[in-house]
Amino acid sequence: MINITETAKTYLTNTAVKNNKPYVAFKVKGGGCAGFQYDWSFADEVSDKYHEYELNENKKLLVDKTAELYILGSTIDYVEELGGSFLSIKNPNSKSSCGCGESFSA
């Protein structure tokens, strides 16, 4: 299971609405400076390779089933700081991550 904070749900919902998309898609791919990289995109339809997580306003987060193996138990949060804002993934399966927080090793 993946936890999505209310602030992340609001951000993802607003982003989907702004881009006129019903779904935000999330997967993990090889790359980045630590071995694996988080990948965000939009989708117009659902396939059986995704698990669906409810957001707000009938929008959903689609998480690639393969990615769930790497992020099981993670919390997705939206963080706003003085220097900027970003989606933060607190991943208990990560052995290490890069300084930017966008890639990790499992």
C-alpha positions, 0 to 999 in steps of 0.5 A: 500500500502507498500513502498519499497525504492530503496536500499531495492529493490536492496538488496532484488533483490540481495538476490533473485538472490544470492539464485536463487529464483524468489520471496522474501516472507514477512509475519507477524506471532505471536511471538517475544517479542512484539506480532508479528514478521516479517518473511522473506523467499523465494518462487518459485511460487506465490499463491493467498494469496500474493500481488506482488510488483516489485523489479528489474531484474524481481524479486518480493516481495510477501507480505502475504495479511493478513500481509498487514493488519498489515503493511499497509502504511509501508516503507521497507528500507535497512539500512547500519550502522557501526555495520551492515546492516538490513531491516528496517520496518517503520510501522505506525500501530505499537503501540510499538516494541522491541529493535531489531526492529524485532517484534511489537504490533498492 
